[in-house]
Amino acid sequence: MDGSPWRTEQGRLARHNQLVLLARGEGDLADFARDVLAGQAKAEDVLYRSYLDESTLAAAHEGIDEWHALPEAEQQAAIAVADARTREEIAALAALDLTEPEPEPEPDDDDHDFGAGFLKSGW
């Protein structure tokens, strides 16, 4: 491999689109993605700061344990196709058109219009 495909123009667009998709969600990864998109963090900061909660870290550790539990032949087969799969993922992410606005959030349940009848019933 001639360097990381994430460092190409297409790779940078793919990473940006990946962060936009993450930022639309909820939880610690979404918060982190929003920080990166706002320029308050860098993508690599996830490796050096405590952005992730225990459940996210536990899921990552579980994935690592699953990888180590694979037979050597399966690990080598996955490594052999990793470059092609990464390039496919980058191409798919870079091809996304994320210019559409996000869906409108659901209205807050705290904004009730109880009306005058509610007030009179309390007297």
C-alpha positions, 0 to 999 in steps of 0.5 A, a space after each residue: 500500500 502506498 500510504 493510507 487511503 484516508 489521507 487522500 482527498 477522497 479519504 478526507 471527504 469520506 472521514 468528514 461524511 463519516 463524522 457527519 453521520 455519527 454527529 447525527 446520532 446520540 451518545 459519546 461517539 456523536 458528541 465526539 463527532 460534533 466536537 471534531 466537526 466544530 473544530 474543538 477536537 481532532 479525530 485522533 483525539 479519541 485515542 488520547 482523551 477520555 471521550 468514550 464511556 465505559 459501555 463504548 470501551 467495553 464494546 471495543 474491547 469485545 471486538 478486540 477479543 473476538 479478533 484475537 480469538 479468530 484462528 490464524 488463517 481467518 486473521 490472515 484472510 481478513 488482513 489480505 482483503 483489508 486494503 480493498 475493503 477499506 478503499 470500498 468503504 472510503 468510496 462509499 462514504 465519499 459518494 454520500 450526498 449529505 447536503 440534505 438537512 437533518 430531519 426536524 427533531 421531535 417536539 419537546 414533551 415539556 411544551 404542553 398547552 394545557 389551556 384555561 380549563 386546566 388552570 380552573 380545575 386546580 382552583 
